[in-house]
Amino acid sequence: MSDTTDAQPPEGFSADWLALREDADHRARNLQLTHQLIEWTEPLDNLHVVELGAGTGSNFRYLSPRLGHAQHWTLYDNDPLLLSAMTQRLRGWCDQHGYGFRADAYSVQVDAEHFNAQVTWQQCDLANSLTTLPLAEAHLVTGSALLDLTSAAWLELLARYCIFHHCATLFVLNYNGHVQWHEPLRTDAQITNLLNAHQLKDKGFGPALGPQAHAFFEENLSIRHRVFTGDSHWQLDHESLDLQQALVNGWGPAAIEQDSTAQPMVAEWMEQRTAAVTEKQSSLQVGHTDVLGLPPSQL
Ligand SMILES: C[S@@+](CC[C@H](N)C(=O)[O-])C[C@H]1O[C@@H](n2cnc3c(N)ncnc32)[C@H](O)[C@@H]1O
């Protein structure tokens, strides 16, 4: 799921929001698809990865230690504030795991026993410049919590461009529209319906496909690639109360923006949900779907 699942706020996605969700994202990821990707990359000596909508590098932090190899990552995002936090986030992560770390202005070198990675990043509005990306060298095109922000036209182009360049693709944590609270409230379904309608607003790529984005991408990619999908639901229990509260604070206003007549219902829902979170009586599943595409082997 991409801020407030992810009803993108006008100011974009904050580094604090991305940090708040990172643990839940990493716990949620579909292990079967991760392993299939690891297997697919095994014969490659040098792995070239292009990441779209990279934020502060969460997807790199998840995948790089698991992929092994010598890796070259190029990360793209249109938000200079997020990219400017990259070096510090990667330095902290390397310190935490005992990985070697070297940095200059736009790149970082990570050295560990079982993998090493050169990471560079560039500011880029992906809405209009997808086909200018250097995919000819890339083995893998990846992204996390991105597809649900994008439109049918953009997803079709992404699939076509990845097929053209024989790139594998892994797009994870695509919000799929299913939200289940415990204990349930009578008004949960109304809130989720308003949220899912709000997801379809234009996030800069044209009218967003929101919860349908992963299936549309899968359909377009499967014209040529073997495509696998798997659940990557957020399971938010008592260890994730801050994230649960952030969702309540984001979803309420998004629901009102979608239908202002729902304001009294939404206000009551927010009050009840906030009370449950404060009393540690709240847990939540947020549905996501991961999509892996593997190109046909070239003989
Ligand atoms: C939900 S965040 C996910 C960030 C990161 N992938 C993660 O998992 O932490 C979506 C990301 O897409 C980026 N983004 C949104 N629209 C974009 C555009 N038109 N071009 C490039 N990046 C964009 C945002 O700046 C943000 O970093």
The ligand as a MOL file (V3000), in Angstrom:
LIG
                    3D

  0  0  0     0  0            999 V3000
M  V30 BEGIN CTAB
M  V30 COUNTS 27 29 0 0 0
M  V30 BEGIN ATOM
M  V30 1 C 4.1830 4.8370 -1.0450 0
M  V30 2 S 5.6870 5.5400 -1.4510 0 CHG=1
M  V30 3 C 6.7370 4.1090 -1.4590 0
M  V30 4 C 8.1860 4.4450 -1.3200 0
M  V30 5 C 9.1240 3.2440 -1.2500 0
M  V30 6 N 9.0210 2.4480 -2.4310 0
M  V30 7 C 8.8540 2.4110 -0.0150 0
M  V30 8 O 8.3540 1.3010 -0.1760 0
M  V30 9 O 9.1530 2.8850 1.0990 0 CHG=-1
M  V30 10 C 5.5420 5.9170 -3.1780 0
M  V30 11 C 6.7930 6.5120 -3.7590 0
M  V30 12 O 6.5590 6.8430 -5.1230 0
M  V30 13 C 7.1310 8.1100 -5.3900 0
M  V30 14 N 6.4410 8.7320 -6.5220 0
M  V30 15 C 5.1400 9.1190 -6.5890 0
M  V30 16 N 4.8770 9.6860 -7.7850 0
M  V30 17 C 6.0490 9.6500 -8.4820 0
M  V30 18 C 6.4370 10.0940 -9.7850 0
M  V30 19 N 5.5580 10.6940 -10.5960 0
M  V30 20 N 7.7100 9.8900 -10.1790 0
M  V30 21 C 8.6060 9.2940 -9.3500 0
M  V30 22 N 8.3040 8.8470 -8.1130 0
M  V30 23 C 7.0400 9.0340 -7.6760 0
M  V30 24 C 6.9260 8.8940 -4.0890 0
M  V30 25 O 7.7900 10.0270 -3.9760 0
M  V30 26 C 7.2090 7.8150 -3.0550 0
M  V30 27 O 8.5660 7.7320 -2.7200 0
M  V30 END ATOM
M  V30 BEGIN BOND
M  V30 1 1 1 2
M  V30 2 1 2 3
M  V30 3 1 2 10
M  V30 4 1 3 4
M  V30 5 1 4 5
M  V30 6 1 5 6
M  V30 7 1 5 7
M  V30 8 2 7 8
M  V30 9 1 7 9
M  V30 10 1 10 11
M  V30 11 1 11 12
M  V30 12 1 11 26
M  V30 13 1 12 13
M  V30 14 1 13 14
M  V30 15 1 13 24
M  V30 16 1 14 15
M  V30 17 1 14 23
M  V30 18 2 15 16
M  V30 19 1 16 17
M  V30 20 1 17 18
M  V30 21 2 17 23
M  V30 22 1 18 19
M  V30 23 2 18 20
M  V30 24 1 20 21
M  V30 25 2 21 22
M  V30 26 1 22 23
M  V30 27 1 24 25
M  V30 28 1 24 26
M  V30 29 1 26 27
M  V30 END BOND
M  V30 END CTAB
M  END
